[in-house]
Amino acid sequence: MEYFQLREYDWLQVAPTYEAMSRLLPELFALHVEWNQYFLDKIEEALGRFPDRRFVVTVGGYHRYWLWDRLSARADVSLHNLQSYRAMR
């Protein structure tokens, strides 16, 4: 099951699903993006309130894909999946 953690899984499985959902089920896709944005807002709120703390955020794979893309643009955030987290320990 660890293959769900790989970015390659995101690009091969999740990204095409997002693309199909946006075209075929736009209302559902809009709700999915709205929920992801809610997650992102809460994470960014916590980062702003507690800048010197470390956070562990767990979400489902389809949410992780979207959040990873947005959070990876932040210089103050280091993102890890299970493999990279284990490697740094």
PDB file of N, CA, C and O in Angstrom:
ATOM      1  N   MET A   1       0.816  -1.213   0.000  1.00  0.00           N
ATOM      2  CA  MET A   1       0.000   0.000   0.000  1.00  0.00           C
ATOM      3  C   MET A   1       0.853   1.267   0.000  1.00  0.00           C
ATOM      4  O   MET A   1       0.326   2.367  -0.170  1.00  0.00           O
ATOM      5  N   GLU A   2       2.140   1.123   0.186  1.00  0.00           N
ATOM      6  CA  GLU A   2       2.976   2.320   0.227  1.00  0.00           C
ATOM      7  C   GLU A   2       3.061   3.032  -1.109  1.00  0.00           C
ATOM      8  O   GLU A   2       3.477   4.189  -1.160  1.00  0.00           O
ATOM      9  N   TYR A   3       2.677   2.368  -2.197  1.00  0.00           N
ATOM     10  CA  TYR A   3       2.721   3.055  -3.486  1.00  0.00           C
ATOM     11  C   TYR A   3       1.761   4.233  -3.531  1.00  0.00           C
ATOM     12  O   TYR A   3       1.924   5.130  -4.358  1.00  0.00           O
ATOM     13  N   PHE A   4       0.763   4.243  -2.652  1.00  0.00           N
ATOM     14  CA  PHE A   4      -0.136   5.394  -2.574  1.00  0.00           C
ATOM     15  C   PHE A   4       0.594   6.647  -2.118  1.00  0.00           C
ATOM     16  O   PHE A   4       0.113   7.760  -2.331  1.00  0.00           O
ATOM     17  N   GLN A   5       1.749   6.474  -1.492  1.00  0.00           N
ATOM     18  CA  GLN A   5       2.523   7.596  -0.992  1.00  0.00           C
ATOM     19  C   GLN A   5       3.429   8.220  -2.052  1.00  0.00           C
ATOM     20  O   GLN A   5       3.928   9.329  -1.859  1.00  0.00           O
ATOM     21  N   LEU A   6       3.643   7.539  -3.144  1.00  0.00           N
ATOM     22  CA  LEU A   6       4.581   8.008  -4.157  1.00  0.00           C
ATOM     23  C   LEU A   6       3.988   9.137  -4.990  1.00  0.00           C
ATOM     24  O   LEU A   6       2.809   9.114  -5.341  1.00  0.00           O
ATOM     25  N   ARG A   7       4.823  10.124  -5.300  1.00  0.00           N
ATOM     26  CA  ARG A   7       4.366  11.206  -6.169  1.00  0.00           C
ATOM     27  C   ARG A   7       4.036  10.662  -7.561  1.00  0.00           C
ATOM     28  O   ARG A   7       3.172  11.204  -8.250  1.00  0.00           O
ATOM     29  N   GLU A   8       4.721   9.596  -7.973  1.00  0.00           N
ATOM     30  CA  GLU A   8       4.419   8.977  -9.258  1.00  0.00           C
ATOM     31  C   GLU A   8       2.974   8.471  -9.295  1.00  0.00           C
ATOM     32  O   GLU A   8       2.314   8.535 -10.332  1.00  0.00           O
ATOM     33  N   TYR A   9       2.495   7.973  -8.166  1.00  0.00           N
ATOM     34  CA  TYR A   9       1.094   7.537  -8.073  1.00  0.00           C
ATOM     35  C   TYR A   9       0.177   8.733  -8.303  1.00  0.00           C
ATOM     36  O   TYR A   9      -0.824   8.637  -9.012  1.00  0.00           O
ATOM     37  N   ASP A  10       0.534   9.856  -7.694  1.00  0.00           N
ATOM     38  CA  ASP A  10      -0.269  11.069  -7.886  1.00  0.00           C
ATOM     39  C   ASP A  10      -0.355  11.433  -9.360  1.00  0.00           C
ATOM     40  O   ASP A  10      -1.439  11.708  -9.876  1.00  0.00           O
ATOM     41  N   TRP A  11       0.785  11.435 -10.034  1.00  0.00           N
ATOM     42  CA  TRP A  11       0.818  11.860 -11.434  1.00  0.00           C
ATOM     43  C   TRP A  11       0.122  10.862 -12.350  1.00  0.00           C
ATOM     44  O   TRP A  11      -0.491  11.253 -13.344  1.00  0.00           O
ATOM     45  N   LEU A  12       0.212   9.572 -12.021  1.00  0.00           N
ATOM     46  CA  LEU A  12      -0.368   8.551 -12.893  1.00  0.00           C
ATOM     47  C   LEU A  12      -1.833   8.248 -12.592  1.00  0.00           C
ATOM     48  O   LEU A  12      -2.580   7.861 -13.489  1.00  0.00           O
ATOM     49  N   GLN A  13      -2.248   8.420 -11.344  1.00  0.00           N
ATOM     50  CA  GLN A  13      -3.600   8.052 -10.955  1.00  0.00           C
ATOM     51  C   GLN A  13      -4.453   9.255 -10.555  1.00  0.00           C
ATOM     52  O   GLN A  13      -5.561   9.427 -11.063  1.00  0.00           O
ATOM     53  N   VAL A  14      -3.951  10.072  -9.665  1.00  0.00           N
ATOM     54  CA  VAL A  14      -4.769  11.139  -9.093  1.00  0.00           C
ATOM     55  C   VAL A  14      -4.954  12.299 -10.068  1.00  0.00           C
ATOM     56  O   VAL A  14      -6.073  12.781 -10.242  1.00  0.00           O
ATOM     57  N   ALA A  15      -3.886  12.749 -10.700  1.00  0.00           N
ATOM     58  CA  ALA A  15      -3.992  13.874 -11.632  1.00  0.00           C
ATOM     59  C   ALA A  15      -4.993  13.589 -12.753  1.00  0.00           C
ATOM     60  O   ALA A  15      -5.824  14.448 -13.045  1.00  0.00           O
ATOM     61  N   PRO A  16      -4.944  12.410 -13.394  1.00  0.00           N
ATOM     62  CA  PRO A  16      -5.947  12.135 -14.427  1.00  0.00           C
ATOM     63  C   PRO A  16      -7.380  12.082 -13.866  1.00  0.00           C
ATOM     64  O   PRO A  16      -8.329  12.469 -14.547  1.00  0.00           O
ATOM     65  N   THR A  17      -7.525  11.607 -12.636  1.00  0.00           N
ATOM     66  CA  THR A  17      -8.848  11.574 -12.016  1.00  0.00           C
ATOM     67  C   THR A  17      -9.358  12.993 -11.785  1.00  0.00           C
ATOM     68  O   THR A  17     -10.534  13.274 -12.019  1.00  0.00           O
ATOM     69  N   TYR A  18      -8.480  13.894 -11.325  1.00  0.00           N
ATOM     70  CA  TYR A  18      -8.865  15.292 -11.156  1.00  0.00           C
ATOM     71  C   TYR A  18      -9.302  15.881 -12.493  1.00  0.00           C
ATOM     72  O   TYR A  18     -10.322  16.565 -12.578  1.00  0.00           O
ATOM     73  N   GLU A  19      -8.521  15.609 -13.533  1.00  0.00           N
ATOM     74  CA  GLU A  19      -8.838  16.139 -14.862  1.00  0.00           C
ATOM     75  C   GLU A  19     -10.198  15.635 -15.326  1.00  0.00           C
ATOM     76  O   GLU A  19     -11.023  16.420 -15.793  1.00  0.00           O
ATOM     77  N   ALA A  20     -10.438  14.340 -15.201  1.00  0.00           N
ATOM     78  CA  ALA A  20     -11.720  13.769 -15.622  1.00  0.00           C
ATOM     79  C   ALA A  20     -12.868  14.317 -14.787  1.00  0.00           C
ATOM     80  O   ALA A  20     -13.925  14.648 -15.325  1.00  0.00           O
ATOM     81  N   MET A  21     -12.669  14.413 -13.482  1.00  0.00           N
ATOM     82  CA  MET A  21     -13.726  14.919 -12.609  1.00  0.00           C
ATOM     83  C   MET A  21     -14.065  16.368 -12.954  1.00  0.00           C
ATOM     84  O   MET A  21     -15.234  16.754 -12.943  1.00  0.00           O
ATOM     85  N   SER A  22     -13.049  17.165 -13.257  1.00  0.00           N
ATOM     86  CA  SER A  22     -13.315  18.577 -13.571  1.00  0.00           C
ATOM     87  C   SER A  22     -14.144  18.722 -14.844  1.00  0.00           C
ATOM     88  O   SER A  22     -14.944  19.650 -14.962  1.00  0.00           O
ATOM     89  N   ARG A  23     -13.955  17.808 -15.797  1.00  0.00           N
ATOM     90  CA  ARG A  23     -14.703  17.880 -17.054  1.00  0.00           C
ATOM     91  C   ARG A  23     -16.064  17.195 -16.975  1.00  0.00           C
ATOM     92  O   ARG A  23     -17.055  17.715 -17.488  1.00  0.00           O
ATOM     93  N   LEU A  24     -16.113  16.025 -16.332  1.00  0.00           N
ATOM     94  CA  LEU A  24     -17.331  15.217 -16.348  1.00  0.00           C
ATOM     95  C   LEU A  24     -18.289  15.511 -15.193  1.00  0.00           C
ATOM     96  O   LEU A  24     -19.505  15.386 -15.340  1.00  0.00           O
ATOM     97  N   LEU A  25     -17.738  15.898 -14.054  1.00  0.00           N
ATOM     98  CA  LEU A  25     -18.549  16.172 -12.865  1.00  0.00           C
ATOM     99  C   LEU A  25     -18.125  17.502 -12.245  1.00  0.00           C
ATOM    100  O   LEU A  25     -17.611  17.526 -11.126  1.00  0.00           O
ATOM    101  N   PRO A  26     -18.335  18.603 -12.957  1.00  0.00           N
ATOM    102  CA  PRO A  26     -17.807  19.886 -12.483  1.00  0.00           C
ATOM    103  C   PRO A  26     -18.343  20.319 -11.123  1.00  0.00           C
ATOM    104  O   PRO A  26     -17.619  20.952 -10.355  1.00  0.00           O
ATOM    105  N   GLU A  27     -19.589  19.991 -10.810  1.00  0.00           N
ATOM    106  CA  GLU A  27     -20.134  20.381  -9.507  1.00  0.00           C
ATOM    107  C   GLU A  27     -19.439  19.616  -8.377  1.00  0.00           C
ATOM    108  O   GLU A  27     -19.104  20.189  -7.341  1.00  0.00           O
ATOM    109  N   LEU A  28     -19.231  18.330  -8.590  1.00  0.00           N
ATOM    110  CA  LEU A  28     -18.518  17.530  -7.596  1.00  0.00           C
ATOM    111  C   LEU A  28     -17.078  17.997  -7.461  1.00  0.00           C
ATOM    112  O   LEU A  28     -16.545  18.087  -6.355  1.00  0.00           O
ATOM    113  N   PHE A  29     -16.457  18.293  -8.590  1.00  0.00           N
ATOM    114  CA  PHE A  29     -15.088  18.778  -8.561  1.00  0.00           C
ATOM    115  C   PHE A  29     -14.997  20.100  -7.788  1.00  0.00           C
ATOM    116  O   PHE A  29     -14.060  20.302  -7.016  1.00  0.00           O
ATOM    117  N   ALA A  30     -15.952  20.983  -7.990  1.00  0.00           N
ATOM    118  CA  ALA A  30     -15.963  22.264  -7.266  1.00  0.00           C
ATOM    119  C   ALA A  30     -16.067  22.040  -5.760  1.00  0.00           C
ATOM    120  O   ALA A  30     -15.405  22.731  -4.986  1.00  0.00           O
ATOM    121  N   LEU A  31     -16.890  21.081  -5.339  1.00  0.00           N
ATOM    122  CA  LEU A  31     -16.993  20.768  -3.911  1.00  0.00           C
ATOM    123  C   LEU A  31     -15.687  20.183  -3.381  1.00  0.00           C
ATOM    124  O   LEU A  31     -15.279  20.482  -2.259  1.00  0.00           O
ATOM    125  N   HIS A  32     -15.037  19.357  -4.183  1.00  0.00           N
ATOM    126  CA  HIS A  32     -13.763  18.764  -3.788  1.00  0.00           C
ATOM    127  C   HIS A  32     -12.702  19.858  -3.598  1.00  0.00           C
ATOM    128  O   HIS A  32     -11.955  19.844  -2.620  1.00  0.00           O
ATOM    129  N   VAL A  33     -12.645  20.788  -4.527  1.00  0.00           N
ATOM    130  CA  VAL A  33     -11.690  21.894  -4.438  1.00  0.00           C
ATOM    131  C   VAL A  33     -12.036  22.779  -3.240  1.00  0.00           C
ATOM    132  O   VAL A  33     -11.139  23.251  -2.541  1.00  0.00           O
ATOM    133  N   GLU A  34     -13.306  23.004  -3.003  1.00  0.00           N
ATOM    134  CA  GLU A  34     -13.723  23.810  -1.845  1.00  0.00           C
ATOM    135  C   GLU A  34     -13.262  23.161  -0.540  1.00  0.00           C
ATOM    136  O   GLU A  34     -12.782  23.852   0.358  1.00  0.00           O
ATOM    137  N   TRP A  35     -13.403  21.861  -0.433  1.00  0.00           N
ATOM    138  CA  TRP A  35     -12.972  21.144   0.766  1.00  0.00           C
ATOM    139  C   TRP A  35     -11.453  21.204   0.905  1.00  0.00           C
ATOM    140  O   TRP A  35     -10.933  21.405   2.003  1.00  0.00           O
ATOM    141  N   ASN A  36     -10.745  21.031  -0.207  1.00  0.00           N
ATOM    142  CA  ASN A  36      -9.286  21.145  -0.176  1.00  0.00           C
ATOM    143  C   ASN A  36      -8.858  22.538   0.263  1.00  0.00           C
ATOM    144  O   ASN A  36      -7.912  22.691   1.036  1.00  0.00           O
ATOM    145  N   GLN A  37      -9.554  23.547  -0.232  1.00  0.00           N
ATOM    146  CA  GLN A  37      -9.217  24.923   0.143  1.00  0.00           C
ATOM    147  C   GLN A  37      -9.444  25.139   1.632  1.00  0.00           C
ATOM    148  O   GLN A  37      -8.686  25.861   2.280  1.00  0.00           O
ATOM    149  N   TYR A  38     -10.478  24.522   2.174  1.00  0.00           N
ATOM    150  CA  TYR A  38     -10.732  24.597   3.609  1.00  0.00           C
ATOM    151  C   TYR A  38      -9.548  24.010   4.385  1.00  0.00           C
ATOM    152  O   TYR A  38      -9.067  24.611   5.345  1.00  0.00           O
ATOM    153  N   PHE A  39      -9.082  22.822   3.955  1.00  0.00           N
ATOM    154  CA  PHE A  39      -7.894  22.221   4.580  1.00  0.00           C
ATOM    155  C   PHE A  39      -6.707  23.179   4.518  1.00  0.00           C
ATOM    156  O   PHE A  39      -6.033  23.419   5.520  1.00  0.00           O
ATOM    157  N   LEU A  40      -6.464  23.722   3.324  1.00  0.00           N
ATOM    158  CA  LEU A  40      -5.323  24.621   3.131  1.00  0.00           C
ATOM    159  C   LEU A  40      -5.435  25.852   4.014  1.00  0.00           C
ATOM    160  O   LEU A  40      -4.448  26.272   4.618  1.00  0.00           O
ATOM    161  N   ASP A  41      -6.611  26.429   4.096  1.00  0.00           N
ATOM    162  CA  ASP A  41      -6.808  27.611   4.950  1.00  0.00           C
ATOM    163  C   ASP A  41      -6.493  27.297   6.409  1.00  0.00           C
ATOM    164  O   ASP A  41      -5.860  28.102   7.091  1.00  0.00           O
ATOM    165  N   LYS A  42      -6.927  26.139   6.890  1.00  0.00           N
ATOM    166  CA  LYS A  42      -6.656  25.758   8.281  1.00  0.00           C
ATOM    167  C   LYS A  42      -5.168  25.522   8.515  1.00  0.00           C
ATOM    168  O   LYS A  42      -4.630  25.915   9.550  1.00  0.00           O
ATOM    169  N   ILE A  43      -4.508  24.887   7.566  1.00  0.00           N
ATOM    170  CA  ILE A  43      -3.065  24.652   7.689  1.00  0.00           C
ATOM    171  C   ILE A  43      -2.321  25.981   7.707  1.00  0.00           C
ATOM    172  O   ILE A  43      -1.448  26.192   8.549  1.00  0.00           O
ATOM    173  N   GLU A  44      -2.657  26.869   6.791  1.00  0.00           N
ATOM    174  CA  GLU A  44      -1.980  28.166   6.738  1.00  0.00           C
ATOM    175  C   GLU A  44      -2.281  29.011   7.968  1.00  0.00           C
ATOM    176  O   GLU A  44      -1.424  29.767   8.425  1.00  0.00           O
ATOM    177  N   GLU A  45      -3.474  28.893   8.502  1.00  0.00           N
ATOM    178  CA  GLU A  45      -3.814  29.591   9.744  1.00  0.00           C
ATOM    179  C   GLU A  45      -2.922  29.101  10.883  1.00  0.00           C
ATOM    180  O   GLU A  45      -2.397  29.907  11.650  1.00  0.00           O
ATOM    181  N   ALA A  46      -2.751  27.796  10.994  1.00  0.00           N
ATOM    182  CA  ALA A  46      -1.901  27.230  12.040  1.00  0.00           C
ATOM    183  C   ALA A  46      -0.447  27.640  11.843  1.00  0.00           C
ATOM    184  O   ALA A  46       0.245  27.953  12.812  1.00  0.00           O
ATOM    185  N   LEU A  47       0.018  27.642  10.604  1.00  0.00           N
ATOM    186  CA  LEU A  47       1.389  28.066  10.328  1.00  0.00           C
ATOM    187  C   LEU A  47       1.609  29.526  10.733  1.00  0.00           C
ATOM    188  O   LEU A  47       2.668  29.880  11.252  1.00  0.00           O
ATOM    189  N   GLY A  48       0.616  30.352  10.495  1.00  0.00           N
ATOM    190  CA  GLY A  48       0.721  31.764  10.871  1.00  0.00           C
ATOM    191  C   GLY A  48       0.679  31.984  12.373  1.00  0.00           C
ATOM    192  O   GLY A  48       1.389  32.841  12.899  1.00  0.00           O
ATOM    193  N   ARG A  49      -0.147  31.217  13.059  1.00  0.00           N
ATOM    194  CA  ARG A  49      -0.282  31.382  14.505  1.00  0.00           C
ATOM    195  C   ARG A  49       0.891  30.798  15.282  1.00  0.00           C
ATOM    196  O   ARG A  49       1.251  31.304  16.345  1.00  0.00           O
ATOM    197  N   PHE A  50       1.483  29.742  14.755  1.00  0.00           N
ATOM    198  CA  PHE A  50       2.555  29.037  15.450  1.00  0.00           C
ATOM    199  C   PHE A  50       3.728  28.804  14.492  1.00  0.00           C
ATOM    200  O   PHE A  50       3.993  27.667  14.101  1.00  0.00           O
ATOM    201  N   PRO A  51       4.427  29.876  14.115  1.00  0.00           N
ATOM    202  CA  PRO A  51       5.460  29.747  13.084  1.00  0.00           C
ATOM    203  C   PRO A  51       6.658  28.877  13.476  1.00  0.00           C
ATOM    204  O   PRO A  51       7.355  28.369  12.598  1.00  0.00           O
ATOM    205  N   ASP A  52       6.903  28.700  14.747  1.00  0.00           N
ATOM    206  CA  ASP A  52       8.077  27.928  15.181  1.00  0.00           C
ATOM    207  C   ASP A  52       7.748  26.474  15.507  1.00  0.00           C
ATOM    208  O   ASP A  52       8.601  25.751  16.022  1.00  0.00           O
ATOM    209  N   ARG A  53       6.549  26.045  15.222  1.00  0.00           N
ATOM    210  CA  ARG A  53       6.148  24.669  15.542  1.00  0.00           C
ATOM    211  C   ARG A  53       6.179  23.792  14.305  1.00  0.00           C
ATOM    212  O   ARG A  53       6.137  24.270  13.171  1.00  0.00           O
ATOM    213  N   ARG A  54       6.254  22.492  14.559  1.00  0.00           N
ATOM    214  CA  ARG A  54       6.178  21.502  13.486  1.00  0.00           C
ATOM    215  C   ARG A  54       4.770  20.910  13.487  1.00  0.00           C
ATOM    216  O   ARG A  54       4.153  20.744  14.539  1.00  0.00           O
ATOM    217  N   PHE A  55       4.280  20.599  12.305  1.00  0.00           N
ATOM    218  CA  PHE A  55       2.935  20.053  12.176  1.00  0.00           C
ATOM    219  C   PHE A  55       2.972  18.760  11.374  1.00  0.00           C
ATOM    220  O   PHE A  55       3.753  18.607  10.434  1.00  0.00           O
ATOM    221  N   VAL A  56       2.125  17.858  11.763  1.00  0.00           N
ATOM    222  CA  VAL A  56       1.883  16.660  10.966  1.00  0.00           C
ATOM    223  C   VAL A  56       0.434  16.741  10.521  1.00  0.00           C
ATOM    224  O   VAL A  56      -0.475  16.851  11.343  1.00  0.00           O
ATOM    225  N   VAL A  57       0.232  16.686   9.230  1.00  0.00           N
ATOM    226  CA  VAL A  57      -1.101  16.765   8.655  1.00  0.00           C
ATOM    227  C   VAL A  57      -1.353  15.473   7.897  1.00  0.00           C
ATOM    228  O   VAL A  57      -0.567  15.095   7.028  1.00  0.00           O
ATOM    229  N   THR A  58      -2.428  14.809   8.217  1.00  0.00           N
ATOM    230  CA  THR A  58      -2.779  13.591   7.491  1.00  0.00           C
ATOM    231  C   THR A  58      -4.102  13.802   6.777  1.00  0.00           C
ATOM    232  O   THR A  58      -5.090  14.237   7.370  1.00  0.00           O
ATOM    233  N   VAL A  59      -4.098  13.487   5.511  1.00  0.00           N
ATOM    234  CA  VAL A  59      -5.302  13.585   4.694  1.00  0.00           C
ATOM    235  C   VAL A  59      -5.307  12.409   3.732  1.00  0.00           C
ATOM    236  O   VAL A  59      -4.297  11.722   3.575  1.00  0.00           O
ATOM    237  N   GLY A  60      -6.423  12.183   3.101  1.00  0.00           N
ATOM    238  CA  GLY A  60      -6.510  11.132   2.097  1.00  0.00           C
ATOM    239  C   GLY A  60      -5.681  11.473   0.872  1.00  0.00           C
ATOM    240  O   GLY A  60      -5.345  12.633   0.635  1.00  0.00           O
ATOM    241  N   GLY A  61      -5.356  10.448   0.097  1.00  0.00           N
ATOM    242  CA  GLY A  61      -4.478  10.608  -1.056  1.00  0.00           C
ATOM    243  C   GLY A  61      -4.953  11.620  -2.079  1.00  0.00           C
ATOM    244  O   GLY A  61      -4.144  12.355  -2.644  1.00  0.00           O
ATOM    245  N   TYR A  62      -6.241  11.668  -2.323  1.00  0.00           N
ATOM    246  CA  TYR A  62      -6.739  12.604  -3.322  1.00  0.00           C
ATOM    247  C   TYR A  62      -6.702  14.048  -2.815  1.00  0.00           C
ATOM    248  O   TYR A  62      -6.621  14.981  -3.614  1.00  0.00           O
ATOM    249  N   HIS A  63      -6.761  14.233  -1.521  1.00  0.00           N
ATOM    250  CA  HIS A  63      -6.585  15.577  -0.949  1.00  0.00           C
ATOM    251  C   HIS A  63      -5.106  15.925  -0.886  1.00  0.00           C
ATOM    252  O   HIS A  63      -4.724  17.072  -1.119  1.00  0.00           O
ATOM    253  N   ARG A  64      -4.274  14.942  -0.571  1.00  0.00           N
ATOM    254  CA  ARG A  64      -2.827  15.184  -0.457  1.00  0.00           C
ATOM    255  C   ARG A  64      -2.271  15.742  -1.764  1.00  0.00           C
ATOM    256  O   ARG A  64      -1.469  16.676  -1.749  1.00  0.00           O
ATOM    257  N   TYR A  65      -2.689  15.180  -2.880  1.00  0.00           N
ATOM    258  CA  TYR A  65      -2.206  15.634  -4.190  1.00  0.00           C
ATOM    259  C   TYR A  65      -2.406  17.141  -4.353  1.00  0.00           C
ATOM    260  O   TYR A  65      -1.475  17.858  -4.715  1.00  0.00           O
ATOM    261  N   TRP A  66      -3.600  17.607  -4.090  1.00  0.00           N
ATOM    262  CA  TRP A  66      -3.937  19.020  -4.256  1.00  0.00           C
ATOM    263  C   TRP A  66      -3.173  19.879  -3.253  1.00  0.00           C
ATOM    264  O   TRP A  66      -2.598  20.905  -3.618  1.00  0.00           O
ATOM    265  N   LEU A  67      -3.168  19.459  -1.989  1.00  0.00           N
ATOM    266  CA  LEU A  67      -2.495  20.236  -0.947  1.00  0.00           C
ATOM    267  C   LEU A  67      -0.987  20.278  -1.167  1.00  0.00           C
ATOM    268  O   LEU A  67      -0.355  21.315  -0.966  1.00  0.00           O
ATOM    269  N   TRP A  68      -0.410  19.144  -1.581  1.00  0.00           N
ATOM    270  CA  TRP A  68       1.037  19.092  -1.810  1.00  0.00           C
ATOM    271  C   TRP A  68       1.446  20.140  -2.836  1.00  0.00           C
ATOM    272  O   TRP A  68       2.444  20.837  -2.655  1.00  0.00           O
ATOM    273  N   ASP A  69       0.677  20.250  -3.907  1.00  0.00           N
ATOM    274  CA  ASP A  69       1.009  21.223  -4.946  1.00  0.00           C
ATOM    275  C   ASP A  69       0.976  22.654  -4.411  1.00  0.00           C
ATOM    276  O   ASP A  69       1.827  23.465  -4.776  1.00  0.00           O
ATOM    277  N   ARG A  70       0.030  22.969  -3.571  1.00  0.00           N
ATOM    278  CA  ARG A  70      -0.059  24.336  -3.038  1.00  0.00           C
ATOM    279  C   ARG A  70       0.973  24.597  -1.947  1.00  0.00           C
ATOM    280  O   ARG A  70       1.593  25.660  -1.919  1.00  0.00           O
ATOM    281  N   LEU A  71       1.154  23.645  -1.060  1.00  0.00           N
ATOM    282  CA  LEU A  71       2.088  23.851   0.051  1.00  0.00           C
ATOM    283  C   LEU A  71       3.548  23.782  -0.392  1.00  0.00           C
ATOM    284  O   LEU A  71       4.415  24.369   0.257  1.00  0.00           O
ATOM    285  N   SER A  72       3.829  23.084  -1.472  1.00  0.00           N
ATOM    286  CA  SER A  72       5.215  22.980  -1.935  1.00  0.00           C
ATOM    287  C   SER A  72       5.753  24.321  -2.424  1.00  0.00           C
ATOM    288  O   SER A  72       6.966  24.493  -2.545  1.00  0.00           O
ATOM    289  N   ALA A  73       4.875  25.260  -2.703  1.00  0.00           N
ATOM    290  CA  ALA A  73       5.303  26.592  -3.136  1.00  0.00           C
ATOM    291  C   ALA A  73       5.773  27.454  -1.967  1.00  0.00           C
ATOM    292  O   ALA A  73       6.357  28.517  -2.178  1.00  0.00           O
ATOM    293  N   ARG A  74       5.526  27.009  -0.748  1.00  0.00           N
ATOM    294  CA  ARG A  74       5.903  27.784   0.439  1.00  0.00           C
ATOM    295  C   ARG A  74       7.324  27.429   0.868  1.00  0.00           C
ATOM    296  O   ARG A  74       7.667  26.253   0.996  1.00  0.00           O
ATOM    297  N   ALA A  75       8.140  28.446   1.087  1.00  0.00           N
ATOM    298  CA  ALA A  75       9.527  28.234   1.514  1.00  0.00           C
ATOM    299  C   ALA A  75       9.606  27.752   2.960  1.00  0.00           C
ATOM    300  O   ALA A  75      10.591  27.125   3.350  1.00  0.00           O
ATOM    301  N   ASP A  76       8.585  28.036   3.752  1.00  0.00           N
ATOM    302  CA  ASP A  76       8.612  27.673   5.170  1.00  0.00           C
ATOM    303  C   ASP A  76       7.991  26.308   5.455  1.00  0.00           C
ATOM    304  O   ASP A  76       7.767  25.966   6.616  1.00  0.00           O
ATOM    305  N   VAL A  77       7.711  25.525   4.415  1.00  0.00           N
ATOM    306  CA  VAL A  77       7.069  24.224   4.588  1.00  0.00           C
ATOM    307  C   VAL A  77       7.941  23.140   3.964  1.00  0.00           C
ATOM    308  O   VAL A  77       8.405  23.261   2.831  1.00  0.00           O
ATOM    309  N   SER A  78       8.145  22.094   4.725  1.00  0.00           N
ATOM    310  CA  SER A  78       8.848  20.913   4.236  1.00  0.00           C
ATOM    311  C   SER A  78       7.853  19.764   4.188  1.00  0.00           C
ATOM    312  O   SER A  78       7.278  19.396   5.212  1.00  0.00           O
ATOM    313  N   LEU A  79       7.649  19.204   3.019  1.00  0.00           N
ATOM    314  CA  LEU A  79       6.647  18.157   2.841  1.00  0.00           C
ATOM    315  C   LEU A  79       7.305  16.785   2.793  1.00  0.00           C
ATOM    316  O   LEU A  79       8.373  16.612   2.205  1.00  0.00           O
ATOM    317  N   HIS A  80       6.651  15.815   3.419  1.00  0.00           N
ATOM    318  CA  HIS A  80       7.157  14.449   3.427  1.00  0.00           C
ATOM    319  C   HIS A  80       6.015  13.473   3.233  1.00  0.00           C
ATOM    320  O   HIS A  80       4.907  13.681   3.726  1.00  0.00           O
ATOM    321  N   ASN A  81       6.303  12.410   2.510  1.00  0.00           N
ATOM    322  CA  ASN A  81       5.407  11.273   2.490  1.00  0.00           C
ATOM    323  C   ASN A  81       6.002  10.249   3.455  1.00  0.00           C
ATOM    324  O   ASN A  81       7.004  10.537   4.109  1.00  0.00           O
ATOM    325  N   LEU A  82       5.415   9.075   3.555  1.00  0.00           N
ATOM    326  CA  LEU A  82       5.928   8.098   4.517  1.00  0.00           C
ATOM    327  C   LEU A  82       7.364   7.705   4.236  1.00  0.00           C
ATOM    328  O   LEU A  82       8.157   7.567   5.167  1.00  0.00           O
ATOM    329  N   GLN A  83       7.719   7.518   2.959  1.00  0.00           N
ATOM    330  CA  GLN A  83       9.085   7.107   2.638  1.00  0.00           C
ATOM    331  C   GLN A  83      10.106   8.173   3.020  1.00  0.00           C
ATOM    332  O   GLN A  83      11.114   7.864   3.655  1.00  0.00           O
ATOM    333  N   SER A  84       9.854   9.425   2.640  1.00  0.00           N
ATOM    334  CA  SER A  84      10.832  10.467   2.947  1.00  0.00           C
ATOM    335  C   SER A  84      10.898  10.755   4.439  1.00  0.00           C
ATOM    336  O   SER A  84      11.959  11.104   4.958  1.00  0.00           O
ATOM    337  N   TYR A  85       9.784  10.612   5.126  1.00  0.00           N
ATOM    338  CA  TYR A  85       9.787  10.805   6.579  1.00  0.00           C
ATOM    339  C   TYR A  85      10.622   9.721   7.259  1.00  0.00           C
ATOM    340  O   TYR A  85      11.420  10.010   8.151  1.00  0.00           O
ATOM    341  N   ARG A  86      10.434   8.481   6.835  1.00  0.00           N
ATOM    342  CA  ARG A  86      11.217   7.382   7.402  1.00  0.00           C
ATOM    343  C   ARG A  86      12.699   7.561   7.103  1.00  0.00           C
ATOM    344  O   ARG A  86      13.540   7.276   7.956  1.00  0.00           O
ATOM    345  N   ALA A  87      13.028   8.029   5.904  1.00  0.00           N
ATOM    346  CA  ALA A  87      14.424   8.205   5.508  1.00  0.00           C
ATOM    347  C   ALA A  87      15.125   9.263   6.348  1.00  0.00           C
ATOM    348  O   ALA A  87      16.324   9.143   6.599  1.00  0.00           O
ATOM    349  N   MET A  88      14.428  10.274   6.780  1.00  0.00           N
ATOM    350  CA  MET A  88      15.075  11.334   7.558  1.00  0.00           C
ATOM    351  C   MET A  88      15.210  10.980   9.024  1.00  0.00           C
ATOM    352  O   MET A  88      15.922  11.667   9.756  1.00  0.00           O
ATOM    353  N   ARG A  89      14.547   9.925   9.472  1.00  0.00           N
ATOM    354  CA  ARG A  89      14.639   9.505  10.874  1.00  0.00           C
ATOM    355  C   ARG A  89      15.813   8.664  11.087  1.00  0.00           C
ATOM    356  O   ARG A  89      16.056   8.215  12.207  1.00  0.00           O
TER     357      ARG A  89
END
